[in-house]
Amino acid sequence: MEKVVLKGFVIVPDDDLEIVLSELPSHIENTISENGCLIFEVNQDIINPNKLNFYEEFVNKSAFQRHQQRVANSKWGLVAKNCERHYEVGDI
């Protein structure tokens, strides 16, 4: 099976920035510990602090789907629900 890669960014509303940034380390830690996660990188943009750049790799589509399901039901999913998402997802 092919790896799944997600790359892109989210724009965090001003009102949510503090809580999103405070929950981000837990989100990163939880994701890195998921079975099937190869790479999970999130960086706050140096020009726009409301922009978080994401790069993710998972071993296959099933691992990526499990990740998406976990996130939807997590605290991160709740605090980041108002973020504007700009992602590309593909296989490599």
PyMOL Python script that loads the backbone (N, CA, C, O; Angstrom):
from pymol import cmd

cmd.read_pdbstr("""\
ATOM      1  N   MET A   1       0.834  -1.187   0.000  1.00  0.00           N
ATOM      2  CA  MET A   1       0.000   0.000   0.000  1.00  0.00           C
ATOM      3  C   MET A   1       0.877   1.248   0.000  1.00  0.00           C
ATOM      4  O   MET A   1       2.003   1.242   0.497  1.00  0.00           O
ATOM      5  N   GLU A   2       0.334   2.307  -0.565  1.00  0.00           N
ATOM      6  CA  GLU A   2       1.084   3.553  -0.659  1.00  0.00           C
ATOM      7  C   GLU A   2       0.892   4.416   0.577  1.00  0.00           C
ATOM      8  O   GLU A   2      -0.158   4.396   1.219  1.00  0.00           O
ATOM      9  N   LYS A   3       1.932   5.172   0.891  1.00  0.00           N
ATOM     10  CA  LYS A   3       1.848   6.125   1.993  1.00  0.00           C
ATOM     11  C   LYS A   3       0.854   7.228   1.635  1.00  0.00           C
ATOM     12  O   LYS A   3       0.650   7.544   0.462  1.00  0.00           O
ATOM     13  N   VAL A   4       0.244   7.803   2.661  1.00  0.00           N
ATOM     14  CA  VAL A   4      -0.635   8.958   2.483  1.00  0.00           C
ATOM     15  C   VAL A   4       0.078  10.167   3.062  1.00  0.00           C
ATOM     16  O   VAL A   4       0.601  10.123   4.176  1.00  0.00           O
ATOM     17  N   VAL A   5       0.092  11.241   2.295  1.00  0.00           N
ATOM     18  CA  VAL A   5       0.743  12.482   2.703  1.00  0.00           C
ATOM     19  C   VAL A   5      -0.293  13.601   2.710  1.00  0.00           C
ATOM     20  O   VAL A   5      -1.063  13.768   1.764  1.00  0.00           O
ATOM     21  N   LEU A   6      -0.291  14.356   3.797  1.00  0.00           N
ATOM     22  CA  LEU A   6      -1.107  15.559   3.888  1.00  0.00           C
ATOM     23  C   LEU A   6      -0.145  16.720   4.056  1.00  0.00           C
ATOM     24  O   LEU A   6       0.754  16.679   4.897  1.00  0.00           O
ATOM     25  N   LYS A   7      -0.338  17.750   3.254  1.00  0.00           N
ATOM     26  CA  LYS A   7       0.460  18.961   3.429  1.00  0.00           C
ATOM     27  C   LYS A   7      -0.444  20.156   3.190  1.00  0.00           C
ATOM     28  O   LYS A   7      -1.351  20.128   2.359  1.00  0.00           O
ATOM     29  N   GLY A   8      -0.169  21.195   3.940  1.00  0.00           N
ATOM     30  CA  GLY A   8      -0.978  22.392   3.814  1.00  0.00           C
ATOM     31  C   GLY A   8      -0.908  23.220   5.077  1.00  0.00           C
ATOM     32  O   GLY A   8       0.076  23.182   5.815  1.00  0.00           O
ATOM     33  N   PHE A   9      -1.976  23.972   5.311  1.00  0.00           N
ATOM     34  CA  PHE A   9      -1.984  24.851   6.463  1.00  0.00           C
ATOM     35  C   PHE A   9      -3.406  25.098   6.937  1.00  0.00           C
ATOM     36  O   PHE A   9      -4.378  24.832   6.230  1.00  0.00           O
ATOM     37  N   VAL A  10      -3.496  25.617   8.157  1.00  0.00           N
ATOM     38  CA  VAL A  10      -4.769  26.090   8.694  1.00  0.00           C
ATOM     39  C   VAL A  10      -4.580  27.539   9.112  1.00  0.00           C
ATOM     40  O   VAL A  10      -3.493  27.963   9.504  1.00  0.00           O
ATOM     41  N   ILE A  11      -5.664  28.277   9.017  1.00  0.00           N
ATOM     42  CA  ILE A  11      -5.703  29.643   9.518  1.00  0.00           C
ATOM     43  C   ILE A  11      -6.587  29.624  10.764  1.00  0.00           C
ATOM     44  O   ILE A  11      -7.754  29.237  10.715  1.00  0.00           O
ATOM     45  N   VAL A  12      -6.002  30.051  11.869  1.00  0.00           N
ATOM     46  CA  VAL A  12      -6.693  30.025  13.159  1.00  0.00           C
ATOM     47  C   VAL A  12      -7.304  31.409  13.411  1.00  0.00           C
ATOM     48  O   VAL A  12      -6.610  32.421  13.320  1.00  0.00           O
ATOM     49  N   PRO A  13      -8.602  31.449  13.726  1.00  0.00           N
ATOM     50  CA  PRO A  13      -9.200  32.752  14.064  1.00  0.00           C
ATOM     51  C   PRO A  13      -8.521  33.363  15.290  1.00  0.00           C
ATOM     52  O   PRO A  13      -8.072  32.645  16.184  1.00  0.00           O
ATOM     53  N   ASP A  14      -8.454  34.678  15.321  1.00  0.00           N
ATOM     54  CA  ASP A  14      -7.827  35.383  16.448  1.00  0.00           C
ATOM     55  C   ASP A  14      -8.378  34.920  17.792  1.00  0.00           C
ATOM     56  O   ASP A  14      -7.617  34.712  18.737  1.00  0.00           O
ATOM     57  N   ASP A  15      -9.688  34.760  17.882  1.00  0.00           N
ATOM     58  CA  ASP A  15     -10.321  34.387  19.152  1.00  0.00           C
ATOM     59  C   ASP A  15      -9.935  32.994  19.625  1.00  0.00           C
ATOM     60  O   ASP A  15     -10.052  32.695  20.814  1.00  0.00           O
ATOM     61  N   ASP A  16      -9.478  32.137  18.718  1.00  0.00           N
ATOM     62  CA  ASP A  16      -9.141  30.750  19.062  1.00  0.00           C
ATOM     63  C   ASP A  16      -7.645  30.495  19.166  1.00  0.00           C
ATOM     64  O   ASP A  16      -7.232  29.409  19.573  1.00  0.00           O
ATOM     65  N   LEU A  17      -6.829  31.477  18.804  1.00  0.00           N
ATOM     66  CA  LEU A  17      -5.388  31.242  18.688  1.00  0.00           C
ATOM     67  C   LEU A  17      -4.764  30.751  19.996  1.00  0.00           C
ATOM     68  O   LEU A  17      -3.976  29.806  19.979  1.00  0.00           O
ATOM     69  N   GLU A  18      -5.092  31.358  21.099  1.00  0.00           N
ATOM     70  CA  GLU A  18      -4.471  30.972  22.370  1.00  0.00           C
ATOM     71  C   GLU A  18      -4.793  29.521  22.728  1.00  0.00           C
ATOM     72  O   GLU A  18      -3.890  28.771  23.101  1.00  0.00           O
ATOM     73  N   ILE A  19      -6.045  29.113  22.626  1.00  0.00           N
ATOM     74  CA  ILE A  19      -6.402  27.743  23.006  1.00  0.00           C
ATOM     75  C   ILE A  19      -5.870  26.723  21.995  1.00  0.00           C
ATOM     76  O   ILE A  19      -5.473  25.623  22.379  1.00  0.00           O
ATOM     77  N   VAL A  20      -5.859  27.076  20.719  1.00  0.00           N
ATOM     78  CA  VAL A  20      -5.314  26.165  19.707  1.00  0.00           C
ATOM     79  C   VAL A  20      -3.828  25.937  19.959  1.00  0.00           C
ATOM     80  O   VAL A  20      -3.362  24.798  19.923  1.00  0.00           O
ATOM     81  N   LEU A  21      -3.082  27.006  20.212  1.00  0.00           N
ATOM     82  CA  LEU A  21      -1.649  26.860  20.467  1.00  0.00           C
ATOM     83  C   LEU A  21      -1.378  26.101  21.768  1.00  0.00           C
ATOM     84  O   LEU A  21      -0.387  25.376  21.865  1.00  0.00           O
ATOM     85  N   SER A  22      -2.243  26.261  22.762  1.00  0.00           N
ATOM     86  CA  SER A  22      -2.032  25.541  24.017  1.00  0.00           C
ATOM     87  C   SER A  22      -2.326  24.050  23.868  1.00  0.00           C
ATOM     88  O   SER A  22      -1.743  23.237  24.586  1.00  0.00           O
ATOM     89  N   GLU A  23      -3.210  23.680  22.960  1.00  0.00           N
ATOM     90  CA  GLU A  23      -3.558  22.269  22.748  1.00  0.00           C
ATOM     91  C   GLU A  23      -2.652  21.606  21.716  1.00  0.00           C
ATOM     92  O   GLU A  23      -2.589  20.379  21.653  1.00  0.00           O
ATOM     93  N   LEU A  24      -1.957  22.388  20.914  1.00  0.00           N
ATOM     94  CA  LEU A  24      -1.126  21.856  19.834  1.00  0.00           C
ATOM     95  C   LEU A  24      -0.083  20.836  20.289  1.00  0.00           C
ATOM     96  O   LEU A  24       0.040  19.797  19.640  1.00  0.00           O
ATOM     97  N   PRO A  25       0.673  21.065  21.363  1.00  0.00           N
ATOM     98  CA  PRO A  25       1.656  20.046  21.776  1.00  0.00           C
ATOM     99  C   PRO A  25       1.023  18.685  22.079  1.00  0.00           C
ATOM    100  O   PRO A  25       1.593  17.650  21.733  1.00  0.00           O
ATOM    101  N   SER A  26      -0.135  18.677  22.712  1.00  0.00           N
ATOM    102  CA  SER A  26      -0.826  17.403  22.979  1.00  0.00           C
ATOM    103  C   SER A  26      -1.271  16.749  21.684  1.00  0.00           C
ATOM    104  O   SER A  26      -1.170  15.532  21.527  1.00  0.00           O
ATOM    105  N   HIS A  27      -1.763  17.558  20.756  1.00  0.00           N
ATOM    106  CA  HIS A  27      -2.194  17.017  19.461  1.00  0.00           C
ATOM    107  C   HIS A  27      -1.010  16.378  18.726  1.00  0.00           C
ATOM    108  O   HIS A  27      -1.136  15.292  18.160  1.00  0.00           O
ATOM    109  N   ILE A  28       0.113  17.047  18.740  1.00  0.00           N
ATOM    110  CA  ILE A  28       1.305  16.510  18.084  1.00  0.00           C
ATOM    111  C   ILE A  28       1.740  15.205  18.760  1.00  0.00           C
ATOM    112  O   ILE A  28       1.997  14.208  18.086  1.00  0.00           O
ATOM    113  N   GLU A  29       1.819  15.220  20.078  1.00  0.00           N
ATOM    114  CA  GLU A  29       2.229  14.023  20.815  1.00  0.00           C
ATOM    115  C   GLU A  29       1.282  12.851  20.566  1.00  0.00           C
ATOM    116  O   GLU A  29       1.729  11.730  20.325  1.00  0.00           O
ATOM    117  N   ASN A  30      -0.022  13.107  20.624  1.00  0.00           N
ATOM    118  CA  ASN A  30      -1.002  12.040  20.389  1.00  0.00           C
ATOM    119  C   ASN A  30      -0.898  11.479  18.978  1.00  0.00           C
ATOM    120  O   ASN A  30      -1.021  10.271  18.773  1.00  0.00           O
ATOM    121  N   THR A  31      -0.672  12.351  18.014  1.00  0.00           N
ATOM    122  CA  THR A  31      -0.593  11.891  16.629  1.00  0.00           C
ATOM    123  C   THR A  31       0.683  11.094  16.380  1.00  0.00           C
ATOM    124  O   THR A  31       0.638  10.041  15.744  1.00  0.00           O
ATOM    125  N   ILE A  32       1.806  11.576  16.866  1.00  0.00           N
ATOM    126  CA  ILE A  32       3.073  10.869  16.668  1.00  0.00           C
ATOM    127  C   ILE A  32       3.021   9.469  17.270  1.00  0.00           C
ATOM    128  O   ILE A  32       3.662   8.549  16.762  1.00  0.00           O
ATOM    129  N   SER A  33       2.262   9.307  18.345  1.00  0.00           N
ATOM    130  CA  SER A  33       2.175   7.989  18.990  1.00  0.00           C
ATOM    131  C   SER A  33       1.176   7.050  18.315  1.00  0.00           C
ATOM    132  O   SER A  33       1.080   5.883  18.695  1.00  0.00           O
ATOM    133  N   GLU A  34       0.441   7.531  17.333  1.00  0.00           N
ATOM    134  CA  GLU A  34      -0.517   6.677  16.628  1.00  0.00           C
ATOM    135  C   GLU A  34       0.213   5.616  15.809  1.00  0.00           C
ATOM    136  O   GLU A  34       1.255   5.876  15.207  1.00  0.00           O
ATOM    137  N   ASN A  35      -0.353   4.428  15.804  1.00  0.00           N
ATOM    138  CA  ASN A  35       0.162   3.363  14.957  1.00  0.00           C
ATOM    139  C   ASN A  35      -0.041   3.772  13.498  1.00  0.00           C
ATOM    140  O   ASN A  35      -1.166   4.045  13.079  1.00  0.00           O
ATOM    141  N   GLY A  36       1.022   3.813  12.743  1.00  0.00           N
ATOM    142  CA  GLY A  36       0.927   4.148  11.327  1.00  0.00           C
ATOM    143  C   GLY A  36       1.351   5.561  10.985  1.00  0.00           C
ATOM    144  O   GLY A  36       1.438   5.909   9.807  1.00  0.00           O
ATOM    145  N   CYS A  37       1.618   6.387  11.991  1.00  0.00           N
ATOM    146  CA  CYS A  37       2.097   7.749  11.725  1.00  0.00           C
ATOM    147  C   CYS A  37       3.608   7.689  11.520  1.00  0.00           C
ATOM    148  O   CYS A  37       4.343   7.201  12.379  1.00  0.00           O
ATOM    149  N   LEU A  38       4.061   8.191  10.374  1.00  0.00           N
ATOM    150  CA  LEU A  38       5.491   8.223  10.066  1.00  0.00           C
ATOM    151  C   LEU A  38       6.097   9.584  10.375  1.00  0.00           C
ATOM    152  O   LEU A  38       7.174   9.675  10.965  1.00  0.00           O
ATOM    153  N   ILE A  39       5.403  10.637   9.974  1.00  0.00           N
ATOM    154  CA  ILE A  39       5.877  12.005  10.173  1.00  0.00           C
ATOM    155  C   ILE A  39       4.671  12.876  10.489  1.00  0.00           C
ATOM    156  O   ILE A  39       3.623  12.767   9.852  1.00  0.00           O
ATOM    157  N   PHE A  40       4.836  13.735  11.478  1.00  0.00           N
ATOM    158  CA  PHE A  40       3.794  14.705  11.797  1.00  0.00           C
ATOM    159  C   PHE A  40       4.483  15.978  12.262  1.00  0.00           C
ATOM    160  O   PHE A  40       5.013  16.042  13.372  1.00  0.00           O
ATOM    161  N   GLU A  41       4.471  16.986  11.406  1.00  0.00           N
ATOM    162  CA  GLU A  41       5.151  18.242  11.710  1.00  0.00           C
ATOM    163  C   GLU A  41       4.164  19.396  11.602  1.00  0.00           C
ATOM    164  O   GLU A  41       3.407  19.498  10.637  1.00  0.00           O
ATOM    165  N   VAL A  42       4.187  20.251  12.597  1.00  0.00           N
ATOM    166  CA  VAL A  42       3.362  21.457  12.591  1.00  0.00           C
ATOM    167  C   VAL A  42       4.253  22.618  13.001  1.00  0.00           C
ATOM    168  O   VAL A  42       4.945  22.555  14.017  1.00  0.00           O
ATOM    169  N   ASN A  43       4.230  23.666  12.209  1.00  0.00           N
ATOM    170  CA  ASN A  43       5.044  24.845  12.498  1.00  0.00           C
ATOM    171  C   ASN A  43       4.189  26.098  12.363  1.00  0.00           C
ATOM    172  O   ASN A  43       3.453  26.268  11.391  1.00  0.00           O
ATOM    173  N   GLN A  44       4.302  26.967  13.359  1.00  0.00           N
ATOM    174  CA  GLN A  44       3.629  28.247  13.284  1.00  0.00           C
ATOM    175  C   GLN A  44       4.393  29.128  12.305  1.00  0.00           C
ATOM    176  O   GLN A  44       5.613  29.255  12.403  1.00  0.00           O
ATOM    177  N   ASP A  45       3.692  29.724  11.380  1.00  0.00           N
ATOM    178  CA  ASP A  45       4.295  30.572  10.363  1.00  0.00           C
ATOM    179  C   ASP A  45       4.985  31.776  11.008  1.00  0.00           C
ATOM    180  O   ASP A  45       4.435  32.380  11.929  1.00  0.00           O
ATOM    181  N   ILE A  46       6.165  32.125  10.542  1.00  0.00           N
ATOM    182  CA  ILE A  46       6.913  33.230  11.154  1.00  0.00           C
ATOM    183  C   ILE A  46       6.356  34.596  10.756  1.00  0.00           C
ATOM    184  O   ILE A  46       6.577  35.578  11.464  1.00  0.00           O
ATOM    185  N   ILE A  47       5.645  34.672   9.649  1.00  0.00           N
ATOM    186  CA  ILE A  47       5.067  35.942   9.206  1.00  0.00           C
ATOM    187  C   ILE A  47       3.646  36.119   9.738  1.00  0.00           C
ATOM    188  O   ILE A  47       3.276  37.201  10.195  1.00  0.00           O
ATOM    189  N   ASN A  48       2.862  35.058   9.676  1.00  0.00           N
ATOM    190  CA  ASN A  48       1.468  35.105  10.115  1.00  0.00           C
ATOM    191  C   ASN A  48       1.287  34.141  11.286  1.00  0.00           C
ATOM    192  O   ASN A  48       1.206  32.933  11.061  1.00  0.00           O
ATOM    193  N   PRO A  49       1.221  34.623  12.515  1.00  0.00           N
ATOM    194  CA  PRO A  49       1.108  33.731  13.670  1.00  0.00           C
ATOM    195  C   PRO A  49      -0.197  32.940  13.710  1.00  0.00           C
ATOM    196  O   PRO A  49      -0.306  31.975  14.467  1.00  0.00           O
ATOM    197  N   ASN A  50      -1.180  33.327  12.915  1.00  0.00           N
ATOM    198  CA  ASN A  50      -2.449  32.604  12.855  1.00  0.00           C
ATOM    199  C   ASN A  50      -2.410  31.459  11.848  1.00  0.00           C
ATOM    200  O   ASN A  50      -3.405  30.755  11.674  1.00  0.00           O
ATOM    201  N   LYS A  51      -1.288  31.268  11.194  1.00  0.00           N
ATOM    202  CA  LYS A  51      -1.143  30.216  10.189  1.00  0.00           C
ATOM    203  C   LYS A  51      -0.271  29.093  10.741  1.00  0.00           C
ATOM    204  O   LYS A  51       0.862  29.324  11.164  1.00  0.00           O
ATOM    205  N   LEU A  52      -0.809  27.879  10.733  1.00  0.00           N
ATOM    206  CA  LEU A  52      -0.057  26.696  11.150  1.00  0.00           C
ATOM    207  C   LEU A  52       0.169  25.824   9.927  1.00  0.00           C
ATOM    208  O   LEU A  52      -0.786  25.410   9.270  1.00  0.00           O
ATOM    209  N   ASN A  53       1.425  25.544   9.621  1.00  0.00           N
ATOM    210  CA  ASN A  53       1.793  24.713   8.479  1.00  0.00           C
ATOM    211  C   ASN A  53       1.899  23.252   8.916  1.00  0.00           C
ATOM    212  O   ASN A  53       2.560  22.939   9.906  1.00  0.00           O
ATOM    213  N   PHE A  54       1.249  22.373   8.179  1.00  0.00           N
ATOM    214  CA  PHE A  54       1.208  20.949   8.499  1.00  0.00           C
ATOM    215  C   PHE A  54       1.884  20.127   7.412  1.00  0.00           C
ATOM    216  O   PHE A  54       1.759  20.421   6.223  1.00  0.00           O
ATOM    217  N   TYR A  55       2.606  19.085   7.842  1.00  0.00           N
ATOM    218  CA  TYR A  55       3.116  18.043   6.947  1.00  0.00           C
ATOM    219  C   TYR A  55       2.964  16.723   7.692  1.00  0.00           C
ATOM    220  O   TYR A  55       3.477  16.562   8.799  1.00  0.00           O
ATOM    221  N   GLU A  56       2.256  15.781   7.078  1.00  0.00           N
ATOM    222  CA  GLU A  56       1.967  14.496   7.723  1.00  0.00           C
ATOM    223  C   GLU A  56       2.205  13.360   6.735  1.00  0.00           C
ATOM    224  O   GLU A  56       1.926  13.492   5.543  1.00  0.00           O
ATOM    225  N   GLU A  57       2.723  12.243   7.241  1.00  0.00           N
ATOM    226  CA  GLU A  57       2.834  11.014   6.453  1.00  0.00           C
ATOM    227  C   GLU A  57       2.334   9.855   7.300  1.00  0.00           C
ATOM    228  O   GLU A  57       2.677   9.726   8.475  1.00  0.00           O
ATOM    229  N   PHE A  58       1.515   9.016   6.676  1.00  0.00           N
ATOM    230  CA  PHE A  58       1.003   7.812   7.310  1.00  0.00           C
ATOM    231  C   PHE A  58       1.307   6.621   6.414  1.00  0.00           C
ATOM    232  O   PHE A  58       1.399   6.760   5.195  1.00  0.00           O
ATOM    233  N   VAL A  59       1.463   5.448   7.024  1.00  0.00           N
ATOM    234  CA  VAL A  59       1.895   4.274   6.272  1.00  0.00           C
ATOM    235  C   VAL A  59       0.923   3.884   5.171  1.00  0.00           C
ATOM    236  O   VAL A  59       1.334   3.345   4.144  1.00  0.00           O
ATOM    237  N   ASN A  60      -0.370   4.154   5.376  1.00  0.00           N
ATOM    238  CA  ASN A  60      -1.368   3.811   4.365  1.00  0.00           C
ATOM    239  C   ASN A  60      -2.667   4.566   4.626  1.00  0.00           C
ATOM    240  O   ASN A  60      -2.781   5.319   5.593  1.00  0.00           O
ATOM    241  N   LYS A  61      -3.634   4.353   3.752  1.00  0.00           N
ATOM    242  CA  LYS A  61      -4.911   5.056   3.852  1.00  0.00           C
ATOM    243  C   LYS A  61      -5.655   4.701   5.136  1.00  0.00           C
ATOM    244  O   LYS A  61      -6.296   5.566   5.733  1.00  0.00           O
ATOM    245  N   SER A  62      -5.582   3.469   5.560  1.00  0.00           N
ATOM    246  CA  SER A  62      -6.271   3.049   6.785  1.00  0.00           C
ATOM    247  C   SER A  62      -5.732   3.795   8.006  1.00  0.00           C
ATOM    248  O   SER A  62      -6.506   4.248   8.849  1.00  0.00           O
ATOM    249  N   ALA A  63      -4.417   3.921   8.100  1.00  0.00           N
ATOM    250  CA  ALA A  63      -3.812   4.642   9.218  1.00  0.00           C
ATOM    251  C   ALA A  63      -4.232   6.111   9.192  1.00  0.00           C
ATOM    252  O   ALA A  63      -4.506   6.702  10.236  1.00  0.00           O
ATOM    253  N   PHE A  64      -4.280   6.691   8.005  1.00  0.00           N
ATOM    254  CA  PHE A  64      -4.698   8.083   7.881  1.00  0.00           C
ATOM    255  C   PHE A  64      -6.154   8.253   8.286  1.00  0.00           C
ATOM    256  O   PHE A  64      -6.499   9.216   8.970  1.00  0.00           O
ATOM    257  N   GLN A  65      -7.006   7.331   7.871  1.00  0.00           N
ATOM    258  CA  GLN A  65      -8.418   7.403   8.239  1.00  0.00           C
ATOM    259  C   GLN A  65      -8.622   7.239   9.738  1.00  0.00           C
ATOM    260  O   GLN A  65      -9.466   7.915  10.326  1.00  0.00           O
ATOM    261  N   ARG A  66      -7.855   6.345  10.364  1.00  0.00           N
ATOM    262  CA  ARG A  66      -7.938   6.198  11.828  1.00  0.00           C
ATOM    263  C   ARG A  66      -7.533   7.500  12.513  1.00  0.00           C
ATOM    264  O   ARG A  66      -8.145   7.911  13.499  1.00  0.00           O
ATOM    265  N   HIS A  67      -6.501   8.140  11.982  1.00  0.00           N
ATOM    266  CA  HIS A  67      -6.064   9.428  12.520  1.00  0.00           C
ATOM    267  C   HIS A  67      -7.189  10.458  12.412  1.00  0.00           C
ATOM    268  O   HIS A  67      -7.482  11.162  13.378  1.00  0.00           O
ATOM    269  N   GLN A  68      -7.809  10.547  11.257  1.00  0.00           N
ATOM    270  CA  GLN A  68      -8.874  11.517  11.051  1.00  0.00           C
ATOM    271  C   GLN A  68     -10.041  11.267  12.013  1.00  0.00           C
ATOM    272  O   GLN A  68     -10.628  12.213  12.539  1.00  0.00           O
ATOM    273  N   GLN A  69     -10.369  10.014  12.237  1.00  0.00           N
ATOM    274  CA  GLN A  69     -11.454   9.671  13.161  1.00  0.00           C
ATOM    275  C   GLN A  69     -11.093  10.052  14.594  1.00  0.00           C
ATOM    276  O   GLN A  69     -11.923  10.594  15.323  1.00  0.00           O
ATOM    277  N   ARG A  70      -9.862   9.769  14.995  1.00  0.00           N
ATOM    278  CA  ARG A  70      -9.434  10.123  16.344  1.00  0.00           C
ATOM    279  C   ARG A  70      -9.484  11.632  16.542  1.00  0.00           C
ATOM    280  O   ARG A  70      -9.967  12.118  17.565  1.00  0.00           O
ATOM    281  N   VAL A  71      -8.988  12.358  15.568  1.00  0.00           N
ATOM    282  CA  VAL A  71      -8.946  13.814  15.676  1.00  0.00           C
ATOM    283  C   VAL A  71     -10.361  14.389  15.785  1.00  0.00           C
ATOM    284  O   VAL A  71     -10.598  15.318  16.558  1.00  0.00           O
ATOM    285  N   ALA A  72     -11.284  13.845  15.024  1.00  0.00           N
ATOM    286  CA  ALA A  72     -12.657  14.360  15.043  1.00  0.00           C
ATOM    287  C   ALA A  72     -13.281  14.266  16.430  1.00  0.00           C
ATOM    288  O   ALA A  72     -14.149  15.068  16.774  1.00  0.00           O
ATOM    289  N   ASN A  73     -12.847  13.297  17.224  1.00  0.00           N
ATOM    290  CA  ASN A  73     -13.412  13.076  18.547  1.00  0.00           C
ATOM    291  C   ASN A  73     -12.472  13.498  19.675  1.00  0.00           C
ATOM    292  O   ASN A  73     -12.623  13.048  20.810  1.00  0.00           O
ATOM    293  N   SER A  74     -11.508  14.356  19.368  1.00  0.00           N
ATOM    294  CA  SER A  74     -10.502  14.740  20.361  1.00  0.00           C
ATOM    295  C   SER A  74     -10.704  16.194  20.808  1.00  0.00           C
ATOM    296  O   SER A  74     -11.489  16.939  20.221  1.00  0.00           O
ATOM    297  N   LYS A  75      -9.984  16.570  21.847  1.00  0.00           N
ATOM    298  CA  LYS A  75     -10.007  17.970  22.291  1.00  0.00           C
ATOM    299  C   LYS A  75      -9.486  18.878  21.181  1.00  0.00           C
ATOM    300  O   LYS A  75     -10.004  19.976  20.976  1.00  0.00           O
ATOM    301  N   TRP A  76      -8.455  18.416  20.465  1.00  0.00           N
ATOM    302  CA  TRP A  76      -7.936  19.197  19.338  1.00  0.00           C
ATOM    303  C   TRP A  76      -9.044  19.455  18.319  1.00  0.00           C
ATOM    304  O   TRP A  76      -9.199  20.575  17.831  1.00  0.00           O
ATOM    305  N   GLY A  77      -9.806  18.421  18.002  1.00  0.00           N
ATOM    306  CA  GLY A  77     -10.905  18.588  17.055  1.00  0.00           C
ATOM    307  C   GLY A  77     -11.883  19.659  17.501  1.00  0.00           C
ATOM    308  O   GLY A  77     -12.410  20.413  16.683  1.00  0.00           O
ATOM    309  N   LEU A  78     -12.121  19.721  18.798  1.00  0.00           N
ATOM    310  CA  LEU A  78     -13.039  20.716  19.352  1.00  0.00           C
ATOM    311  C   LEU A  78     -12.442  22.122  19.286  1.00  0.00           C
ATOM    312  O   LEU A  78     -13.101  23.047  18.811  1.00  0.00           O
ATOM    313  N   VAL A  79     -11.212  22.295  19.753  1.00  0.00           N
ATOM    314  CA  VAL A  79     -10.635  23.644  19.804  1.00  0.00           C
ATOM    315  C   VAL A  79     -10.271  24.171  18.415  1.00  0.00           C
ATOM    316  O   VAL A  79     -10.213  25.384  18.215  1.00  0.00           O
ATOM    317  N   ALA A  80     -10.028  23.281  17.459  1.00  0.00           N
ATOM    318  CA  ALA A  80      -9.633  23.699  16.111  1.00  0.00           C
ATOM    319  C   ALA A  80     -10.790  23.689  15.109  1.00  0.00           C
ATOM    320  O   ALA A  80     -10.575  23.815  13.904  1.00  0.00           O
ATOM    321  N   LYS A  81     -12.006  23.539  15.612  1.00  0.00           N
ATOM    322  CA  LYS A  81     -13.148  23.394  14.698  1.00  0.00           C
ATOM    323  C   LYS A  81     -13.386  24.629  13.835  1.00  0.00           C
ATOM    324  O   LYS A  81     -13.948  24.509  12.747  1.00  0.00           O
ATOM    325  N   ASN A  82     -12.977  25.803  14.286  1.00  0.00           N
ATOM    326  CA  ASN A  82     -13.210  27.032  13.518  1.00  0.00           C
ATOM    327  C   ASN A  82     -12.060  27.395  12.580  1.00  0.00           C
ATOM    328  O   ASN A  82     -12.116  28.411  11.887  1.00  0.00           O
ATOM    329  N   CYS A  83     -11.026  26.569  12.560  1.00  0.00           N
ATOM    330  CA  CYS A  83      -9.884  26.855  11.687  1.00  0.00           C
ATOM    331  C   CYS A  83     -10.265  26.660  10.224  1.00  0.00           C
ATOM    332  O   CYS A  83     -11.042  25.773   9.870  1.00  0.00           O
ATOM    333  N   GLU A  84      -9.699  27.508   9.402  1.00  0.00           N
ATOM    334  CA  GLU A  84      -9.890  27.410   7.955  1.00  0.00           C
ATOM    335  C   GLU A  84      -8.788  26.512   7.410  1.00  0.00           C
ATOM    336  O   GLU A  84      -7.606  26.830   7.540  1.00  0.00           O
ATOM    337  N   ARG A  85      -9.169  25.393   6.802  1.00  0.00           N
ATOM    338  CA  ARG A  85      -8.206  24.381   6.374  1.00  0.00           C
ATOM    339  C   ARG A  85      -7.896  24.481   4.878  1.00  0.00           C
ATOM    340  O   ARG A  85      -8.778  24.677   4.042  1.00  0.00           O
ATOM    341  N   HIS A  86      -6.605  24.339   4.583  1.00  0.00           N
ATOM    342  CA  HIS A  86      -6.112  24.355   3.206  1.00  0.00           C
ATOM    343  C   HIS A  86      -5.130  23.194   3.073  1.00  0.00           C
ATOM    344  O   HIS A  86      -3.933  23.362   3.307  1.00  0.00           O
ATOM    345  N   TYR A  87      -5.627  22.033   2.702  1.00  0.00           N
ATOM    346  CA  TYR A  87      -4.817  20.807   2.663  1.00  0.00           C
ATOM    347  C   TYR A  87      -4.839  20.187   1.275  1.00  0.00           C
ATOM    348  O   TYR A  87      -5.779  20.356   0.499  1.00  0.00           O
ATOM    349  N   GLU A  88      -3.766  19.465   0.999  1.00  0.00           N
ATOM    350  CA  GLU A  88      -3.711  18.530  -0.134  1.00  0.00           C
ATOM    351  C   GLU A  88      -3.389  17.174   0.464  1.00  0.00           C
ATOM    352  O   GLU A  88      -2.470  17.050   1.272  1.00  0.00           O
ATOM    353  N   VAL A  89      -4.138  16.159   0.072  1.00  0.00           N
ATOM    354  CA  VAL A  89      -3.890  14.808   0.539  1.00  0.00           C
ATOM    355  C   VAL A  89      -3.647  13.940  -0.685  1.00  0.00           C
ATOM    356  O   VAL A  89      -4.406  13.983  -1.653  1.00  0.00           O
ATOM    357  N   GLY A  90      -2.568  13.147  -0.631  1.00  0.00           N
ATOM    358  CA  GLY A  90      -2.248  12.286  -1.752  1.00  0.00           C
ATOM    359  C   GLY A  90      -1.442  11.087  -1.329  1.00  0.00           C
ATOM    360  O   GLY A  90      -0.994  10.988  -0.187  1.00  0.00           O
ATOM    361  N   ASP A  91      -1.259  10.168  -2.272  1.00  0.00           N
ATOM    362  CA  ASP A  91      -0.466   8.954  -2.053  1.00  0.00           C
ATOM    363  C   ASP A  91       0.911   9.147  -2.665  1.00  0.00           C
ATOM    364  O   ASP A  91       1.069   9.819  -3.685  1.00  0.00           O
ATOM    365  N   ILE A  92       1.916   8.538  -2.015  1.00  0.00           N
ATOM    366  CA  ILE A  92       3.244   8.509  -2.631  1.00  0.00           C
ATOM    367  C   ILE A  92       3.794   7.108  -2.512  1.00  0.00           C
ATOM    368  O   ILE A  92       4.908   6.841  -2.963  1.00  0.00           O
TER     369      ILE A  92
END
""", "prot")
cmd.dss("prot")
cmd.show_as("cartoon", "prot")
cmd.util.cbc("prot")
cmd.orient("prot")
